[in-house]
């Protein structure tokens, strides 16, 4: 009967109810147990870890003053350690690449012989100019006299005025040339025909202690000074990207030492043929440059030497080889500040000089709509038009600007209005720079005879020797400041000095501190793993109506029921 008062409700178990149904005391109990487990394992860790001084913090009989002292020591050590590691790593990120001296004796025979360009100071041959004036006059394209036509041809030298300050009176030769050629004319072809020829300049040539045919070892190609006689210049004429341009060219290396083992040439000044000199002197300009580069003064890799008639010049060469390891390739170009020759393609590979020249040609094209005949074509399509006499004014106006390039490393804080910016130009990661030491002797007219050199009669000729005197050259290496294992070793050494930290400390921390915490989260207060859906007690129990009454009424009810039971037992005994 009493069970009729029982109210049966659906059993709700932990795991099937909402989170608020979990008893708060169980949560606190689990939290306290995890805290106790953590403190216990911290104490065990301090007793057993390899860090210096940690055991003094956990020894039971240590006074609090000593423990506080060791805590202060560890806090200061950890702070200094963190500051030192942060400083070292910050310096590594700021300058991850360093340049060091690799050796003083890198074999010279591994290097290429430098490129040599011989340019006559006279840029227009009088004989060639006279021949062109006669042809124009004979063609009867104009009623102008031959002498006047010759004077007009002299003004063609203004195309060199974009390089040198040579003033001339403006004349109208453009119309004359258009009439003669029947339309637009090829300025490059005209200037090539007017330039003194190599076969007229060279008397004799020697290389590597052997006599050579000058026409075979010298080519008539464009340089910054126009058409010149070039030796060991591997670039093709127009820098075009064709299958022909990509074929390997013959390149000379350093095989012998001394003046007899280098390049020696006898030069004839052709003084009677002078018509348009670019400098107020007579002779030649000899340019030494990297054979892979377009010879351009603004790139910094070119050395010019002026040679006068009746002079024997000794150009003693030395080289600096700059090498970069493949380890720096993973860094961006703006960080390592150099470009490998296979990373980009300006003409035939990448060189710093070619990049500056290409940048200048693009700026000239953007400003004047043409390019000077002595520059290679730009990488921009459709920029093949060569400047003619109608473009001279534009070229003169911007001459100073184009002689002041601003590569990437010099752009910040510079006067950009008077320069042109070349953001994409960085130095080459692997490069050779040639240094020249010059000494000269005055020649006298008459017989010249030196063993292993030349034997001829001197009139007004000059002799130039380009050679190396030692096999060992300077080699600079650009490499990572620290490889990963070196950086790890440095940081590990610093950690060991301050607190005795090493790699073994990492698994100690994981074993003593992290794993116990992970295990603690999944255990009940009795140490067994909890299965919330099966082992948790019910959160709602069975209730009886009489349990809802006050305690006083419950006591009276119990007494009444006890009396009733006793009366019932007595009645049963009487009936028996």
C-alpha positions in Angstrom: 0.0 0.0 0.0 2.7 2.3 0.9 4.4 1.9 -2.4 1.3 3.5 -4.0 2.5 6.8 -2.6 5.7 6.3 -4.6 6.2 8.6 -7.6 8.2 6.8 -10.3 10.0 9.1 -12.6 12.2 8.4 -15.6 15.7 7.7 -14.5 18.1 10.3 -15.8 21.7 9.3 -15.7 24.9 11.3 -16.1 25.7 11.7 -19.7 22.1 11.8 -20.8 21.3 15.0 -19.0 22.5 18.6 -19.6 25.7 19.8 -18.1 23.9 21.6 -15.2 22.7 18.3 -14.0 26.3 17.3 -12.9 26.8 17.6 -9.2 29.0 20.6 -8.4 30.8 18.7 -5.6 31.9 16.0 -8.1 33.4 18.7 -10.4 35.3 20.3 -7.6 36.5 16.8 -6.4 37.9 16.0 -9.9 39.5 19.5 -10.2 41.1 19.1 -6.8 42.4 15.7 -7.6 43.9 17.0 -10.9 45.6 19.8 -9.0 47.0 17.4 -6.5 48.3 15.1 -9.2 49.9 18.1 -11.0 51.6 19.3 -7.8 52.8 15.8 -7.0 54.4 15.4 -10.4 55.9 18.9 -10.3 57.6 17.9 -7.1 58.8 14.6 -8.7 60.0 16.5 -11.8 61.9 19.0 -9.7 63.6 16.1 -7.9 64.6 14.3 -11.1 65.0 17.0 -13.8 68.4 17.8 -15.3 68.0 21.6 -14.9 70.5 23.3 -12.5 69.2 24.1 -9.0 65.6 22.8 -9.5 66.0 20.1 -6.8 66.5 22.8 -4.1 63.0 24.0 -4.7 61.4 20.6 -3.8 63.6 19.3 -0.9 61.3 19.0 2.1 63.7 20.3 4.7 64.7 23.4 2.8 63.7 26.7 4.5 61.4 29.0 2.5 64.1 31.7 2.4 66.4 29.4 0.3 63.5 28.3 -1.9 62.6 32.0 -2.6 66.2 32.7 -3.3 66.4 29.9 -5.9 63.1 31.0 -7.4 64.5 34.5 -7.9 67.7 33.0 -9.4 65.7 30.9 -11.9 63.5 33.8 -12.9 66.5 36.0 -13.6 68.3 33.3 -15.5 65.2 32.5 -17.6 64.7 36.2 -18.4 68.3 36.6 -19.4 68.2 33.4 -21.4 65.1 34.5 -23.3 66.5 38.0 -24.0 69.8 36.5 -25.3 68.1 33.9 -27.5 65.7 36.6 -28.8 68.6 38.9 -29.7 70.6 36.2 -31.4 67.6 35.0 -33.4 66.6 38.5 -34.3 70.1 39.2 -35.7 69.9 35.9 -37.7 66.6 37.0 -39.2 68.0 40.5 -40.0 71.2 39.2 -41.6 70.9 35.6 -42.4 73.7 35.7 -45.0 77.3 36.7 -44.6 80.2 37.2 -46.9 83.6 35.8 -45.8 87.0 35.3 -47.3 87.2 31.7 -48.6 90.7 31.7 -49.9 93.6 33.9 -51.2 94.7 31.2 -53.6 91.8 30.3 -55.8 93.3 28.9 -59.1 93.2 31.6 -61.8 93.0 29.0 -64.6 89.4 28.3 -63.4 88.5 31.9 -64.4 87.7 33.3 -67.8 90.1 35.7 -69.4 88.5 39.2 -69.3 86.7 40.8 -72.2 88.8 43.5 -73.9 87.3 46.2 -76.2 89.6 48.4 -78.2 87.8 51.6 -79.3 89.4 54.3 -81.4 88.9 57.8 -80.0 88.0 58.8 -83.5 84.4 57.6 -83.9 83.9 58.5 -87.5 86.5 57.7 -90.2 87.3 60.5 -92.5 87.7 58.1 -95.4 84.4 56.5 -94.7 82.6 59.8 -94.3 84.1 61.1 -97.5 83.0 58.0 -99.3 79.4 58.4 -98.0 79.3 62.1 -99.0 80.5 61.2 -102.5 77.8 58.5 -102.9 75.1 60.9 -101.8 76.3 63.6 -104.1 76.6 61.2 -107.1 73.1 59.9 -106.4 71.9 63.5 -107.2 69.4 63.4 -104.4 70.1 67.0 -103.5 71.8 70.0 -105.0 74.0 70.4 -101.9 77.7 70.4 -102.6 79.9 67.4 -101.6 81.8 69.5 -99.0 78.5 70.6 -97.4 77.3 67.0 -97.3 80.6 66.0 -95.6 80.0 68.6 -92.9 76.4 67.3 -92.4 77.8 63.8 -92.0 80.0 65.1 -89.2 76.8 66.0 -87.3 76.0 62.3 -87.2 78.5 62.2 -84.3 75.7 63.7 -82.2 74.5 60.2 -81.5 77.6 59.8 -79.3 76.8 63.1 -77.5 74.3 61.1 -75.4 77.4 59.6 -73.9 80.0 62.4 -74.2 79.5 66.2 -74.1 80.4 67.0 -77.7 78.5 70.0 -79.0 77.6 70.5 -82.6 75.5 72.9 -84.7 72.1 71.4 -85.5 71.8 70.6 -89.2 69.1 69.0 -91.2 70.7 65.7 -92.2 67.7 63.6 -91.5 65.9 64.7 -94.6 69.0 64.2 -96.7 69.4 60.6 -95.5 65.8 59.8 -96.0 66.0 61.0 -99.6 69.2 59.1 -100.2 67.9 55.8 -98.7 64.3 56.3 -100.0 62.7 56.4 -96.6 63.6 55.5 -93.0 67.3 54.6 -92.7 69.2 52.2 -90.4 71.3 54.3 -88.0 73.2 51.2 -86.8 74.3 50.2 -90.2 75.3 53.8 -91.1 77.4 54.2 -87.9 79.0 50.8 -88.4 80.1 51.8 -91.9 81.5 55.1 -90.6 83.5 53.6 -87.7 87.2 52.8 -88.2 87.6 49.1 -89.0 89.5 46.6 -86.9 91.6 45.5 -89.8 92.9 49.0 -90.2 93.6 49.5 -86.5 95.5 46.2 -85.7 99.0 45.5 -87.0 99.7 42.3 -85.1 98.1 40.2 -82.3 99.3 37.5 -79.9 97.5 35.4 -77.3 98.9 32.7 -75.0 102.4 33.1 -76.4 101.2 32.4 -80.0 100.7 34.8 -83.0 97.0 35.1 -83.9 95.0 36.4 -86.8 93.5 39.6 -85.4 90.3 39.2 -87.5 89.7 35.8 -85.9 90.1 36.7 -82.3 88.5 40.1 -82.5 84.9 40.9 -83.4 83.4 44.2 -84.5 80.5 44.6 -82.0 78.5 47.2 -80.1 79.7 48.6 -76.8 78.8 51.6 -74.8 81.1 53.6 -77.1 79.6 52.3 -80.3 81.2 49.7 -82.6 84.6 48.5 -81.2 87.0 45.6 -81.7 86.1 43.1 -78.9 88.1 40.1 -77.7 86.6 37.3 -75.6 83.1 38.9 -75.7 80.7 35.9 -75.6 77.6 37.9 -76.2 76.1 37.7 -79.7 75.5 40.8 -81.7 71.9 41.6 -80.9 71.4 39.5 -77.7 68.4 37.8 -79.4 66.9 34.8 -77.8 67.2 32.3 -80.5 68.6 28.8 -80.9 71.7 30.4 -82.5 72.1 32.8 -79.6 72.0 30.0 -77.0 74.8 28.0 -78.6 78.0 28.1 -76.4 80.6 30.6 -77.7 84.3 30.0 -77.6 85.7 31.5 -74.4 89.3 32.0 -73.5 90.6 31.2 -70.1 93.8 32.1 -68.2 96.4 29.6 -69.4 99.7 31.4 -68.9 101.2 34.1 -66.8 103.2 37.2 -67.8 103.0 39.6 -70.7 104.0 36.9 -73.1 101.2 34.6 -72.0 98.4 37.1 -72.2 96.9 39.2 -74.9 99.3 41.6 -76.8 98.3 43.8 -79.7 100.0 46.5 -81.9 97.7 49.4 -82.6 97.9 51.9 -85.5 96.4 55.3 -84.6 95.4 56.3 -88.2 95.9 60.0 -87.3 95.2 61.2 -90.8 91.8 59.5 -90.7 90.5 61.5 -87.7 87.1 63.1 -88.3 85.0 63.0 -85.2 87.0 62.3 -81.9 84.8 61.9 -78.8 87.6 63.1 -76.6 90.1 66.0 -77.1 93.0 63.6 -77.6 94.4 60.9 -79.9 94.7 57.2 -79.4 92.4 54.5 -78.1 90.2 53.6 -75.2 90.8 50.0 -74.0 87.9 48.6 -71.9 88.3 45.7 -69.5 85.1 43.9 -68.6 83.5 40.6 -67.7 83.1 38.7 -70.9 79.5 37.7 -69.9 78.4 41.3 -69.5 77.5 44.2 -71.8 80.4 46.7 -71.1 78.6 49.4 -69.2 80.4 51.9 -66.9 77.4 52.6 -64.7 77.2 48.9 -63.5 80.6 49.3 -61.9 82.3 46.3 -63.5 84.2 48.1 -66.3 87.7 49.6 -66.3 88.7 52.1 -69.0 92.4 52.8 -69.9 93.4 55.5 -72.4 96.3 54.7 -74.6 98.2 57.4 -76.6 100.3 56.8 -79.7 103.9 55.8 -79.2 103.2 54.1 -75.9 103.7 50.5 -74.6 101.0 49.8 -71.9 101.1 46.9 -69.5 97.7 46.1 -68.1 98.4 43.8 -65.2 95.2 41.9 -64.3 93.9 40.6 -61.0 90.5 39.1 -60.2 88.1 38.7 -57.3 85.8 35.7 -57.5 82.5 36.1 -55.7 80.8 32.8 -55.1 77.4 32.0 -53.4 76.4 28.6 -52.1 73.1 27.0 -53.0 72.1 27.2 -49.3 71.0 30.8 -49.8 68.6 30.0 -52.6 65.8 29.4 -50.2 65.9 33.0 -49.1 64.0 35.6 -51.1 66.0 37.9 -53.4 65.3 41.0 -51.3 66.9 39.2 -48.3 70.0 37.8 -50.0 70.3 40.8 -52.3 71.6 38.9 -55.3 70.3 36.9 -58.2 71.5 33.6 -59.6 72.0 33.6 -63.3 69.5 30.8 -63.8 66.7 32.5 -61.8 65.8 35.1 -64.4 66.6 35.8 -68.0 67.4 39.3 -69.2 69.3 38.5 -72.4 71.1 35.2 -72.2 70.9 34.5 -68.5 71.2 37.2 -65.8 74.0 39.6 -65.0 73.9 42.9 -63.1 75.2 44.9 -66.0 72.7 43.5 -68.4 69.9 44.3 -66.0 71.0 47.9 -65.7 71.3 48.2 -69.5 67.9 46.6 -70.0 66.4 49.0 -67.5 68.0 52.0 -69.2 66.8 50.9 -72.6 63.3 50.5 -71.3 63.4 54.0 -69.8 64.8 55.5 -73.0 62.0 53.8 -75.0 59.4 55.1 -72.6 60.8 58.6 -72.8 61.9 58.9 -76.5 60.3 56.0 -78.2 63.6 54.5 -79.5 66.9 53.1 -78.4 70.4 54.2 -79.3 72.1 52.0 -81.8 74.9 50.8 -79.5 72.4 49.4 -76.9 70.9 45.9 -77.2 67.2 45.5 -77.7 65.0 45.6 -74.6 63.1 42.6 -73.3 59.9 44.5 -74.1 58.5 43.5 -77.4 58.3 46.1 -80.1 61.2 48.2 -78.9 63.4 47.6 -81.9 63.3 51.1 -83.4 66.7 52.6 -83.4 67.0 56.3 -82.6 67.7 58.5 -85.6 68.6 62.2 -85.9 65.1 63.3 -85.1 65.5 61.8 -81.6 68.8 63.6 -80.7 67.1 66.4 -78.8 65.2 64.0 -76.6 68.4 62.0 -75.9 70.4 65.1 -75.0 67.7 66.4 -72.7 67.7 63.2 -70.5 71.4 62.3 -70.8 72.2 63.0 -67.1 69.2 61.0 -65.9 70.2 57.8 -67.8 73.7 58.0 -66.5 72.4 57.9 -62.9 70.7 54.5 -62.4 69.3 53.6 -59.0 69.4 49.9 -58.4 67.4 48.4 -55.6 69.9 48.8 -52.8 70.4 52.6 -53.5 66.8 53.6 -54.1 65.9 54.6 -50.6 66.5 58.3 -49.9 67.9 59.0 -53.4 66.9 61.9 -55.7 64.7 59.9 -58.1 63.8 63.0 -60.2 67.4 63.0 -61.6 67.7 59.2 -61.9 65.9 56.2 -63.2 64.9 53.4 -60.8 65.8 49.8 -61.5 63.9 47.9 -58.8 64.6 44.5 -60.3 68.4 44.9 -60.5 70.4 43.0 -57.9 74.1 42.0 -58.1 74.9 38.5 -59.4 75.3 35.8 -56.8 78.3 34.4 -58.7 80.5 37.0 -60.3 84.1 37.8 -61.3 85.4 41.4 -61.0 88.6 42.3 -62.8 91.1 44.8 -61.4 93.7 46.5 -63.5 97.0 48.0 -62.6 98.5 50.0 -65.5 102.1 50.9 -66.2 103.3 52.6 -69.4 106.6 53.1 -71.4 107.2 55.7 -74.0 108.2 54.2 -77.4 110.7 55.7 -79.7 110.5 55.5 -83.5 112.7 52.9 -84.9 113.2 49.2 -84.5 111.4 47.4 -81.8 112.6 44.0 -80.9 111.8 42.1 -77.6 112.1 38.4 -77.3 108.7 36.5 -77.2 106.9 39.7 -78.2 107.2 41.6 -81.4 109.8 42.6 -84.0 108.7 45.6 -86.1 109.6 49.2 -86.9 107.8 51.8 -84.8 106.4 54.9 -86.5 103.4 56.0 -84.4 102.1 52.7 -83.2 101.3 51.6 -79.6 101.5 48.2 -77.9 99.1 47.0 -75.3 99.6 43.9 -73.1 96.8 42.4 -71.0 98.0 39.6 -68.7 97.9 38.0 -65.3 101.0 37.7 -63.1 99.8 35.1 -60.5 97.7 32.0 -60.4 96.1 32.6 -57.0 93.2 34.9 -56.9 90.9 36.1 -54.1 87.7 34.2 -53.5 84.8 35.5 -51.5 82.0 33.2 -50.4 78.5 34.2 -49.6 76.8 31.7 -47.3 74.3 31.3 -44.5 75.3 32.9 -41.3 74.1 29.8 -39.5 72.8 26.5 -40.8 70.0 25.0 -38.8 72.3 22.8 -36.8 74.6 25.6 -36.1 71.8 27.8 -34.9 70.5 25.0 -32.8 74.0 24.4 -31.3 74.4 28.1 -30.5 71.0 28.4 -28.8 71.5 25.1 -27.0 74.9 26.2 -25.7 73.4 29.4 -24.3 70.5 27.5 -22.7 73.1 25.2 -21.1 75.1 28.1 -19.7 72.1 29.8 -18.1 69.9 26.9 -16.8 71.5 23.7 -18.0 68.7 23.1 -20.5 69.2 20.5 -23.2 67.2 18.3 -25.6 66.7 15.7 -22.8 64.8 18.4 -20.8 62.0 18.3 -23.4 60.9 14.7 -22.9 61.3 15.2 -19.1 58.7 17.9 -19.2 56.4 15.8 -21.3 56.8 12.8 -19.1 56.5 14.4 -15.7 54.0 17.2 -16.3 52.0 16.9 -19.5 51.2 13.2 -19.6 49.9 13.1 -15.9 47.6 16.0 -16.7 46.2 14.2 -19.8 45.6 11.1 -17.7 44.0 13.0 -14.8 41.3 14.5 -17.1 39.9 11.0 -17.8 39.8 9.5 -14.3 37.2 9.5 -11.5 37.9 10.4 -7.9 38.4 6.7 -7.0 41.2 6.4 -9.6 39.1 4.4 -12.2 38.2 5.7 -15.6 34.7 7.2 -15.8 32.0 5.9 -18.1 29.5 8.7 -17.7 26.6 6.7 -19.4 26.9 3.7 -17.1 28.6 4.3 -13.7 27.2 7.7 -12.6 24.4 7.6 -10.0 20.9 8.7 -10.9 20.4 12.4 -10.7 16.6 12.0 -9.9 15.5 9.5 -7.2 12.1 8.0 -6.2 10.0 10.1 -3.8 7.1 9.2 -1.4 4.3 11.5 -0.4 5.0 11.1 3.3 8.6 12.4 2.7 7.1 15.7 1.7 5.4 16.2 5.1 7.1 18.0 8.1 9.3 15.9 10.4 6.8 16.3 13.4 4.0 14.9 11.4 6.2 12.1 10.3 7.0 11.1 13.8 3.3 11.1 14.9 2.5 9.0 11.9 5.2 6.5 12.7 4.0 6.2 16.3 0.4 5.7 15.2 1.4 3.0 12.8 3.5 1.2 15.4 0.5 1.3 17.8 -1.8 -0.1 15.1 0.6 -2.9 14.4 0.8 -3.8 18.1 -3.1 -3.8 18.4 -3.3 -6.1 15.4 -0.9 -8.6 16.9 -2.8 -8.7 20.2 -6.1 -9.3 18.4 -4.5 -12.1 16.5 -3.3 -13.7 19.8 -6.8 -13.5 21.4 -8.4 -15.2 18.4 -5.9 -18.0 18.6 
